[in-house]
Amino acid sequence: MALCLLPQVAHATGVSAGTLIQNTASATYTSGAASGSVTSNTVTLKVDELLDVAVAGLTTTPVATGATTAVLEYRITNTGNGPEAFNVIVNPSVAGNNFDAVVQSVVIDSNGNGTYEPGVDTVLASGSPTPALAADASLKTFVIVALPAGATDGQTSQVRLTAEAVTGTGTPGTSFSGQGEGGGDAVVGASGASANGLDALIASLASVALTKSAVIVDPFGGSKPVPGAVVTYTLVASVSGSGQVDGLHITDAYPTGTTYQASSLKLEGAALTDASDADAGLASGTGIDVNLGTVAGGTTKTVKFDVKIN
């Protein structure tokens, strides 16, 4: 499994785990007319592995999400002095959240380009640790989340990612005999071999209000709904919110007792053809259908069509 080795943002603590530190003393002396020297035995120490980690949330502003998923970014850095893998725990239930995001997957940046690429980057199976990171190595990690049902526009939330050394965690100084690099001990460092970071997201949603009005022109120049009068219906879709709506259609059935007036269908004042073709409108034998597609919040769309009272 390829690792994403990002530029160093933290430094491992001291000498690399497993390094042998050796020292031999010597002494010189004189005795009468003679002089001499002696050396001591060599004392060898093997440097134990220090278990330390740092985690940073990389999202500087809340990630806006609506109908699609959001990608949150974190960096896990091995700040210990030996290679170590880390268990990753994602918690969307952070105090102060307006909603708790739905976690869909945890993904590591396998090719190291810093960009989330579905189908390319490696999804961490539930309960699986990261690959082992060398001292000072970092791994960019993506958490894919979605909005829960009931979230409303503008609500905010945080998601916490925690990385824990696979070898073990605990209070600083806790030792795991023989589990360090090179067969030495592994000792928990100042981080407790566990660290976490937060990323934020904000719900970006939209809603639609639809209003309908009618203007009547009768055959006598008045506005009475008598047989032969033409009724112009105006439908206004108002989209509000910071997000967008997708697949928005305005539909309306012709009222009983009326006949649609051919080629009267309009969107934003521009004529639409009645046929099912490249434009947004369709006037069938029973009603109209105007496909507005994706519409951003703060936008209004106006549709008009005419019927004649039979």
Secondary structure, DSSP 8 states (H G I E B T S, - for coil): ---------S---SS-TT-EEEEEEEEEEEETTEEEEEEEEEEEEE--EEE-EEEEE--SS-EEESSS-EEEEEEEEE-SSS-B-EEEEEE---TT-SS--EEEEEEE-TT-SSS--TTTSEE--TT-----B-TT-EEEEEEEEE--TT--TT-EEEEEEEEEESS---STT-EETT-SGGGS-EEE-TTTTEEEEEEEEEE--EEEEEEEEEEEE-TTSS----TT-EEEEEEEEEEEESSEEEEEEEEEE--TTEEE-TT--EETTEE--SSSSSSSEEE-SSEEEEEEEEEETTEEEEEEEEEEE-
